[in-house]
Amino acid sequence: MNSVQDPIPLWRQLIATTTVVLSVRRGVSGTAAIEAVPGDLRSGVQALSFQVLRNLGRAQALRKLLASRQPPPPVEALLCVGLALAWRADDAPYDMFTLVNQIVEAAKRDPATKQQASFVNACMRRFLRERESLVHATDNSLAAQWNFPTWWIQRVATEYPLQWQEILSASNRQAPMTLRVNRRRCALSNFAASLEQAGVKFTVDWQGAIVLDKPMPVHQIPGFDEGWVSVQDSAAQMAAPLLLNGLQITAPLRILDACAAPGGKTGHILELCEAHVTAIEKDPERCPRIHQNLQRLGLKAHVLNADAAAPQEWWDGQTFDAILVDAPCTASGIVRRHPDIRWLRRETDIAHLVQIQKRILGALWGLLRPGGRMLYCTCSIFKSEGSEQVQTFLAHNTDAQLLSSPGHLMPGPAEKFNALPDNMHRDHDGFYYALLEKRGG
C-alpha cells in the first residue's frame, strides 16, 4: 500500500479504516468518512476501506462464526476489517501473518478496543488456523457469496433473473477512471497525444470517452487544471448528447439542469452547445462544487441553491427548451465507485426515493415548452427508479411521449445485456435514461 519511504505503520491505517467502517454503519457516507481521515493516512485508508466494503458480507459472516456473541461495535468493526482483508489469500493487500499481527497491534493501541485486544488476537489466530474451513462454512450465505445485503441480492435476482450474477459480480469490481474531453478547449486527438507523450496508457470507448488503464491523481492528468478534461463515467457522458441531439437550435437554448451537483453534466451541456443553463441544487454544501467545476472548464451557468420540486420558489416563468432531471436515487448503479452505498441503503429507501422522483418530474414538466425535451435519468439499476417510473409518468401525462431510451444500463463491461454499440471498448456504471418530448410543438 505504501512506498518504501512511507513511515506510516499499517496498524495506524487499520485503526483509521475501522473508523470509516464504523461511520458507514452509523449512516455516514464513505466519501465523508474518508475525508475525515488525516491527510497523511487518507490514500492508504481509502484503498483499504474500499476493499473492506467490497468484502464486508463475507467478513460479517466469518465474524459470526468466530464470535457467536456480537462484541462492542469498535471491536466488531476491527475484526471485520481484518477478516475482509485476509479471507482470500490471492486478493489480500499484505501476507496473512502481517495482517493478523497488525490487526492485533491496532487492537492494543486503539483505546476503543484495547481492553479486548486478547479477544481480537484469539479470533484472528483461530482464523489463520482454520481459514479454509471457516470460509467454506460461510459459502451458503448469500451476503457472504456476493458481498451485498440479502435484500439487494434478492431484488436484483427478481428484476434480472437471467443476469443477476453477472450484475452483482460487475458491481463489486473496481471501476475504471474515465475522462471527458472538453471539446471547446482541446480536440480529442490532441488530448490523446498528450496522454501518449506522458506515457499514460488508455483506450477510447464507443462515444469518445477516455478510459485510463490505471487511475491517477487528477492534477497529474495533462491539462486537467487547465480545463481540458473532466473525470466522468462513460454512462454519465451519455446525458448531454441524448438531451441535445436533434433539438432545433435557432437561438441559444434555455436549459434546466435539475439536481445538478457536482456539475459534470452541466459542464458537458455547455461544452456541446450555446445555451443559457440554469443549474439547480438543493444541498447548499454541494453548490460550490458546481461553481468550481465550471470555473475550471471556463464555462458559466446560473447556479441556484433551490428545490427542483418547488419551482414556485425560483422559476422566472419562462419555459425551457430542454430539462435534464438527474433525480435523487439509491445510486445502486455506482457501487463500483462507492462500495459503501450498498451498506448505507435500506430497502425501504426505494419507495421514498421513488416518490421524490415522481414529485420532481411532475413539478418540472410544466416548465417545459411544447416541443421541448426532458431527459430523465438515475444512476440506478432498480426498475422502480427507471423504466417503471417513466411508464407511470407517461400514463399520467398524455402530452408526453417517449422519444428514446437505452433502457437500464448495467455496471461493468457487460456486453451481454447493455444495448450499446459493440464495436468499441465500453465499461461504465449502471444508469437509466429516458428522453421525453412534450407534444404540441
URFENUR-V855918 format. One line per field, one symbol per residue. ss: DSSP state (h for helix, s for strand, l for the rest). psi: psi as a letter, one per 40 degrees, with the letter a starting at -180 (. if undefined). burial: + if it has 16 or more other ideal C-beta (glycine too) atoms within 10 Angstrom, else -. A space follows every 10 residues. Layout:
ss=???
psi=???
burial=???
//
This chain:
ss=lllllllllh hhhhhhhhhh hhhhhllllh hhhhhlllhh hhhhhhhhhh hhhhlhhhhh hhhhhhllll llhhhhhhhh hhhhhhllhh hllllhhhhh hhhhhhhhhl lllhhhhhhh hhhhhhhhhh hhhhhhhlll lhhhhhlllh hhhhhhhhhl lllhhhhhhh hlllllssss sllllllhhh hhhhhhhlll lsssslllls sslllllhhh llllllllss sllllllhhh hhhhllllll llssssssll lllhhhhhhh hhllssssss sllhhhhhhh hhhhhhhlll lsssslllll hhhlllllls ssssssllll lhhhllllll hhhhlllhhh hhhhhhhhhh hhhhhllsss ssssssssll llhhhlhhhh hhhhhhllls sssssssssl lsllllllll llllsllsll ssssssssll l
psi=diidehehid dddddddddd dddddeehid dddddehide eddddddddd dddeeddddd ddddddgdhh iidddddddd dddddedhde eheiiddddd ddddddddeh deedefdddd dddddddddf ddddddeede hddddefiid dddddddddg deeddddddd eeihiihhih hgeddhiddd dddddddefh iiihadeeih hidhiihdee hheddeedii hhidddeddd ddddhehhhe ihihhhhifd ieeddddddd deihihhhhh hdhdeedddd ddddddefii ihhhgihdeg deeeheehii dihhggihae feefeddged ddediidedd dddddddddd dddedeehih eiihhhiifi ehddecdddd dddddegeeh ihdiheahhi iiggddehgi ieeiihhiih ihihhiihie .
burial=-------+-+ ++++++++++ +++++--+-+ --++--+--- ++++++++++ ++++++++++ +++-+++--- +--+++++++ +++++++--- -----+--++ +++++++--+ -++--++-++ +-++--+--- +--++--+-- +++++++++- -++-+++-++ --++-+++-+ ++--++++++ ++--++---- ++-++----+ -+--+-+-++ ++-------- ++++--++++ -+++++++++ -+++--+--- --++++++++ ++++++++++ +-+-++++++ ++----+-++ --++-++-+- +-+++++++- +---+----+ ++++++++++ ++++++++++ +++++----+ --++--++-+ +-+++-+++- -+++++++++ +++++++-++ --+---+--+ ----++++++ ++++---+-+ -----+++++ ++++++++-- -
//
